[in-house]
Amino acid sequence: MGYNWRSAHYFASRGDLGIQKFKTMPILILHGDIDAANPVPLNQPAAISADIAATNIFVAPNGVAPPSSEPCISGPVGAALPSALTAPNASCPISFKAMNTGDPCVNGATPPAFLGLCKVVLLPLAPPPGQPQQLHYMVVFHNMNHVNGGYAIKETFNRFAEQNFMRQPGCDGLQFDCASD
C-alpha cells in the first residue's frame, strides 16, 4: 500500500483500517530515520503504524535514541480533514523497542552510500504471556534514507514473509521453497 501523510486518515475515515482483513493480515513497514531529501519522511509511516497499532522497532547503535515524537494531524483518527490543511499540524508521541543495538550496519555519523546487510530483525516477536500474537510491525533503521536501505531491509523482509506466509520471497507462491519452482 502506498502512503502519504493523509492516507492513514483517509483509510481510517472510511473504516478500512478497522476491517477484519487488516486486523488479521501480517503487515511490515520498513523505514529509515533520515528525513532530509527523503520523499517519504518518517512521520508518514508513523501515522499508519499508529492507526494499525503496530509494534515500533528501532535498529541503531547503543546511545542513539529513537524519535520520541513525529509530526501528525490533530484530531481523532478518521475525522474529516480541513480542506486548508496542507501538512501535519501537530506533534504526536511515538515509542520504539530498541533491537540489534550492536549492529555495525547502522553505525556512523553520516549515512553510508549503502547500508550493509544488517542483522535480521527476528519477527514476529514473542507476545507477552496471555496476549495474542502481534501481526503489525514498523522497523526503523538508523542512518537509512530513501536510497541506501536495500541491503539493510532485505533479510528482515524475507524472514517476515517466510514466517508469516510460509513462502520464500521471490517464489511464485505455489511452492514452500524456491528449489521446487
Solvent accessible surface area in square Angstrom, and as a share of the most:
residue,aa,sasa,rsa
1,M,124,0.55
2,G,66,0.63
3,Y,64,0.24
4,N,75,0.38
5,W,41,0.15
6,R,82,0.30
7,S,16,0.10
8,A,0,0.00
9,H,17,0.07
10,Y,112,0.43
11,F,51,0.21
12,A,21,0.17
13,S,48,0.31
14,R,139,0.51
15,G,39,0.37
16,D,47,0.24
17,L,18,0.09
18,G,43,0.41
19,I,82,0.41
20,Q,119,0.53
21,K,137,0.58
22,F,34,0.14
23,K,114,0.48
24,T,76,0.44
25,M,61,0.27
26,P,24,0.15
27,I,25,0.13
28,L,31,0.15
29,I,15,0.08
30,L,37,0.19
31,H,14,0.06
32,G,2,0.02
33,D,36,0.18
34,I,33,0.17
35,D,64,0.33
36,A,82,0.64
37,A,113,0.87
38,N,15,0.08
39,P,89,0.56
40,V,34,0.20
41,P,36,0.22
42,L,3,0.02
43,N,13,0.07
44,Q,20,0.09
45,P,0,0.00
46,A,9,0.07
47,A,18,0.14
48,I,6,0.03
49,S,1,0.00
50,A,78,0.61
51,D,32,0.17
52,I,13,0.06
53,A,75,0.58
54,A,15,0.12
55,T,37,0.22
56,N,22,0.11
57,I,0,0.00
58,F,3,0.01
59,V,0,0.00
60,A,3,0.02
61,P,25,0.16
62,N,121,0.62
63,G,86,0.83
64,V,54,0.31
65,A,85,0.66
66,P,46,0.29
67,P,35,0.22
68,S,86,0.56
69,S,53,0.34
70,E,18,0.08
71,P,69,0.44
72,C,16,0.10
73,I,13,0.07
74,S,64,0.41
75,G,54,0.52
76,P,101,0.64
77,V,84,0.48
78,G,22,0.21
79,A,42,0.33
80,A,98,0.76
81,L,49,0.24
82,P,83,0.52
83,S,118,0.76
84,A,90,0.69
85,L,21,0.11
86,T,116,0.67
87,A,50,0.39
88,P,37,0.23
89,N,82,0.42
90,A,38,0.30
91,S,80,0.52
92,C,50,0.30
93,P,122,0.77
94,I,25,0.13
95,S,90,0.58
96,F,32,0.13
97,K,100,0.42
98,A,63,0.49
99,M,34,0.15
100,N,37,0.19
101,T,46,0.27
102,G,52,0.50
103,D,3,0.02
104,P,94,0.59
105,C,16,0.10
106,V,0,0.00
107,N,70,0.36
108,G,48,0.46
109,A,109,0.84
110,T,99,0.58
111,P,58,0.37
112,P,47,0.30
113,A,84,0.65
114,F,138,0.57
115,L,0,0.00
116,G,38,0.36
117,L,112,0.56
118,C,5,0.03
119,K,109,0.46
120,V,49,0.28
121,V,0,0.00
122,L,102,0.51
123,L,1,0.00
124,P,42,0.26
125,L,36,0.18
126,A,95,0.74
127,P,51,0.32
128,P,85,0.53
129,P,134,0.84
130,G,84,0.81
131,Q,106,0.47
132,P,111,0.70
133,Q,75,0.33
134,Q,53,0.24
135,L,48,0.24
136,H,15,0.07
137,Y,1,0.00
138,M,0,0.00
139,V,0,0.00
140,V,0,0.00
141,F,0,0.00
142,H,33,0.15
143,N,6,0.03
144,M,12,0.05
145,N,38,0.19
146,H,109,0.49
147,V,120,0.69
148,N,3,0.01
149,G,7,0.07
150,G,52,0.50
151,Y,123,0.47
152,A,2,0.02
153,I,48,0.24
154,K,106,0.45
155,E,53,0.24
156,T,2,0.01
157,F,95,0.39
158,N,30,0.16
159,R,73,0.27
160,F,7,0.03
161,A,12,0.09
162,E,67,0.30
163,Q,83,0.37
164,N,34,0.18
165,F,103,0.43
166,M,122,0.55
167,R,70,0.26
168,Q,70,0.31
169,P,43,0.27
170,G,83,0.80
171,C,24,0.14
172,D,93,0.48
173,G,33,0.32
174,L,139,0.69
175,Q,69,0.31
176,F,145,0.60
177,D,53,0.28
178,C,52,0.31
179,A,102,0.79
180,S,64,0.41
181,D,92,0.48
